[in-house]
Amino acid sequence: RDHIGDLAYSVNANFSTLENEVTYLYDDLPRITASKGGVNGTNNKVHTAFEEGHSIWYFRAFDYVGVDRETGAAQFRNHEGKIVASSELTDEDMTDIGSAIPKFTYGITLNLEYKGFDFTAFGTGVAGNKIFNILYRADSPLRNSLKYYMDNAWTPENKGASMPAVNNVATDLNFWSSSAAMFNGSYFKIKQLQLGYTLPKRLTQKVAIKDLRFFVSLDDFFTFSNYPGMDPETATTGNNGGAGFDIGSYPTMKKCSFGASFSF
């Protein structure tokens, strides 16, 4: 907090870390499994699990490792560490592919004041978390998810793609139950940008007003993230063990507000 001439400014920031691990379960209960896909009735095998030595409610899925450059087929790592095709997988090959709990949470607020003008910028973010996009499919109606897959799908002309050929996986339940549909959930969102102006007291006092301020505010307008879904902030469910499952939740609404405040 300081000033440079007529410009006054302040910066507030916070940063926190979180590491968690299940340290004990009963001997006759090695793993607690939550509902498949975070919600009942979803067409995938991914589920969250509560297990000693892992993060609370970690994602349990197949480990997708890439594409066969010649055929465009999906490849996976099984529980023995071998690279195999989808048809060779069993439920025993499902493994820990990350957690919905962020490892880092942070925020920053900037305030500026200059000759009656004031400006506030407030942003928050998280990092180190995963999101499983249930609607991420080659035939998905969600534009962003579909575009991401199609832009990265294998073709004879694009053998260096990160995603397999559409025909190879369109109906492959194992592929859509793998880390191929798991995304980095990190984001930084500017929650508010507000610009205000307070009229000089010499003017407002003539009409018996102590303070009169006009402002315009942009809320939740800008999100910086590589997540291809609608909104990484709302990509979750309220179910027990269902954090981090994107079932198409409505994104945070962008708002533009104009207003005035006054006091006598």
C-alpha positions in Angstrom: 0.0 0.0 0.0 1.5 3.3 -1.1 1.0 6.3 -3.4 2.9 8.0 -6.2 1.9 11.6 -6.3 -1.9 11.7 -6.6 -2.0 8.0 -7.5 -2.7 5.8 -4.4 -2.5 2.0 -4.8 -2.8 -1.2 -2.7 -2.2 -4.8 -3.6 -3.5 -7.7 -1.6 -2.6 -11.3 -2.4 -3.0 -14.8 -0.8 -1.6 -18.2 -1.7 -2.3 -21.5 0.0 -1.2 -25.1 -0.6 -2.9 -28.4 0.2 -1.5 -31.9 0.3 -3.8 -34.7 1.5 -3.5 -38.5 1.8 -5.7 -41.2 3.2 -3.5 -42.8 5.9 -5.8 -45.5 7.3 -8.8 -47.7 6.4 -10.0 -50.9 8.0 -8.1 -54.0 6.9 -11.3 -55.6 5.5 -12.1 -52.4 3.5 -9.1 -51.6 1.3 -11.1 -49.2 -0.9 -14.3 -47.2 -0.8 -15.7 -46.5 -4.3 -18.1 -43.7 -5.1 -20.7 -43.6 -7.8 -19.5 -44.2 -11.4 -18.9 -41.0 -13.2 -19.8 -39.0 -10.1 -23.5 -39.5 -11.0 -25.5 -42.6 -11.6 -26.3 -43.7 -15.1 -23.4 -42.2 -16.9 -21.8 -44.2 -19.7 -18.3 -44.6 -18.4 -16.3 -46.6 -15.9 -14.5 -43.8 -14.2 -15.2 -43.4 -10.5 -13.6 -41.8 -7.5 -12.1 -43.9 -4.7 -11.1 -43.5 -1.1 -8.0 -45.6 -0.5 -5.0 -45.7 1.8 -1.9 -44.0 0.2 -4.0 -41.8 -2.2 -5.7 -38.5 -2.2 -9.2 -38.3 -0.9 -11.6 -39.4 -3.6 -9.0 -39.7 -6.4 -10.0 -40.5 -9.9 -9.7 -44.1 -10.8 -9.6 -44.8 -14.6 -7.5 -46.3 -17.4 -4.1 -44.8 -18.1 -4.2 -43.5 -21.7 -0.6 -43.0 -23.1 -1.1 -42.0 -26.7 -1.7 -43.1 -30.2 -0.3 -45.9 -32.4 1.2 -43.7 -35.2 0.5 -46.1 -37.9 -3.0 -47.3 -37.2 -4.5 -44.4 -35.1 -5.5 -46.8 -32.3 -5.5 -45.8 -28.7 -2.8 -47.2 -26.4 -2.9 -47.7 -22.6 -0.6 -48.7 -19.8 -1.9 -51.7 -17.8 -1.2 -52.5 -14.1 2.0 -54.3 -15.1 3.3 -51.2 -16.9 2.9 -52.7 -20.3 1.5 -50.8 -23.3 -1.6 -52.5 -24.5 -4.7 -52.0 -26.7 -8.1 -51.2 -25.4 -9.4 -54.7 -26.0 -6.7 -56.0 -23.6 -7.7 -53.9 -20.6 -9.5 -55.2 -17.6 -10.9 -53.4 -14.6 -7.7 -54.4 -12.7 -5.9 -51.9 -15.0 -7.7 -48.9 -13.6 -5.4 -46.6 -11.6 -5.0 -43.3 -9.9 -5.0 -40.5 -12.6 -5.3 -37.5 -10.3 -7.6 -35.6 -8.0 -10.2 -32.9 -8.2 -8.7 -31.2 -5.1 -6.5 -28.2 -6.1 -2.9 -28.3 -4.8 -2.7 -24.5 -4.9 -5.3 -21.8 -4.4 -4.6 -18.1 -4.8 -6.1 -14.7 -5.2 -5.1 -11.1 -5.8 -6.8 -7.7 -5.5 -5.5 -4.4 -7.0 -6.9 -1.1 -5.9 -6.1 2.3 -7.5 -7.3 5.8 -6.8 -6.6 8.9 -8.7 -8.3 12.3 -8.4 -11.8 10.9 -7.8 -11.4 7.9 -10.0 -11.1 4.4 -8.4 -10.3 1.1 -10.0 -10.5 -2.4 -8.5 -9.4 -5.7 -10.1 -10.0 -8.9 -8.2 -9.0 -12.4 -9.4 -8.8 -16.0 -8.0 -7.3 -19.2 -9.3 -6.5 -22.8 -8.6 -3.9 -25.3 -9.8 -3.0 -28.9 -9.5 -6.5 -30.3 -9.9 -8.1 -32.6 -12.5 -11.5 -32.5 -14.2 -13.1 -35.5 -15.9 -15.4 -34.3 -18.7 -18.2 -36.8 -19.0 -19.6 -35.1 -22.1 -16.2 -35.2 -23.9 -16.8 -37.6 -26.7 -16.2 -37.7 -30.5 -20.0 -37.3 -30.9 -20.4 -34.8 -28.1 -22.9 -32.0 -28.7 -20.7 -29.6 -26.7 -18.9 -27.5 -29.2 -15.7 -26.9 -27.2 -15.2 -30.5 -26.2 -16.0 -31.8 -29.7 -13.7 -29.2 -31.4 -10.8 -30.1 -29.0 -11.1 -33.7 -29.9 -11.5 -33.2 -33.6 -8.5 -30.8 -33.7 -6.3 -33.4 -32.1 -7.6 -36.6 -33.7 -5.3 -38.9 -35.7 -5.7 -39.0 -39.5 -3.4 -40.4 -42.2 -2.2 -36.8 -42.7 -1.8 -36.1 -39.0 0.0 -39.0 -37.5 1.5 -37.0 -34.7 -1.9 -36.3 -33.1 -2.5 -36.7 -29.4 -5.9 -38.3 -29.8 -6.8 -41.6 -31.7 -8.8 -41.8 -35.0 -12.5 -41.1 -34.5 -13.6 -44.5 -36.0 -11.3 -46.4 -33.6 -12.8 -45.0 -30.4 -16.3 -43.6 -31.1 -17.9 -46.5 -29.3 -14.9 -47.6 -27.1 -16.0 -47.4 -23.5 -12.5 -48.0 -22.2 -11.1 -45.0 -24.1 -13.9 -42.7 -22.7 -13.1 -44.1 -19.3 -9.5 -43.1 -19.4 -7.2 -40.2 -18.7 -7.8 -39.1 -22.3 -10.9 -37.4 -21.0 -9.2 -36.1 -17.9 -8.0 -32.5 -18.2 -6.0 -30.0 -16.2 -8.5 -28.0 -14.1 -6.2 -25.1 -13.4 -7.6 -21.7 -14.1 -7.3 -18.0 -13.2 -10.5 -16.0 -13.3 -10.8 -12.2 -13.1 -13.9 -12.1 -10.9 -14.4 -8.4 -11.0 -13.1 -5.3 -12.8 -14.7 -2.1 -11.5 -14.2 1.5 -12.5 -15.8 4.3 -10.4 -15.8 8.1 -10.2 -16.7 10.1 -7.2 -17.9 13.7 -7.9 -16.0 16.4 -6.1 -17.6 17.4 -2.8 -17.7 21.0 -3.8 -20.3 20.0 -6.4 -22.4 17.5 -4.4 -22.6 19.6 -1.3 -24.6 22.2 -3.2 -27.4 19.7 -3.4 -27.0 18.4 0.1 -25.3 15.2 -0.9 -22.2 14.1 0.9 -20.8 11.6 -1.6 -22.0 10.6 -5.1 -20.2 7.8 -7.0 -20.9 6.3 -10.4 -19.4 3.0 -11.4 -19.3 0.2 -14.1 -18.4 -3.3 -13.2 -17.5 -6.4 -15.2 -17.9 -9.7 -13.2 -16.6 -13.1 -14.3 -15.8 -11.9 -17.8 -12.3 -13.3 -18.2 -11.1 -16.9 -17.5 -7.6 -18.1 -18.4 -7.5 -21.9 -18.7 -6.6 -24.7 -21.1 -9.7 -26.6 -20.1 -11.9 -27.2 -23.2 -15.2 -27.5 -21.3 -17.5 -24.6 -20.5 -16.2 -23.4 -17.1 -13.5 -25.1 -14.9 -14.9 -23.3 -11.9 -18.4 -24.9 -12.1 -17.2 -28.3 -13.5 -18.2 -30.4 -10.6 -21.1 -32.1 -8.9 -22.5 -31.9 -5.3 -22.5 -35.6 -4.9 -20.4 -37.3 -2.3 -17.2 -38.2 -4.1 -18.4 -36.4 -7.2 -16.1 -33.4 -7.2 -14.4 -32.7 -10.6 -16.9 -34.5 -12.8 -18.1 -32.1 -15.5 -21.7 -33.1 -16.3 -22.4 -29.9 -18.3 -23.1 -27.7 -15.3 -24.1 -24.1 -16.2 -21.1 -21.8 -16.4 -20.7 -18.8 -14.2 -22.7 -16.0 -15.6 -20.9 -13.0 -17.0 -22.3 -9.7 -15.7 -22.0 -6.1 -16.7 -23.3 -3.7 -14.1 -23.8 0.1 -14.0 -24.8 2.0 -10.9 -24.5 4.9 -8.6 -24.3 5.2 -4.8 -24.8 8.3 -2.7 -24.9 9.3 0.9 -26.2 12.4 2.7 
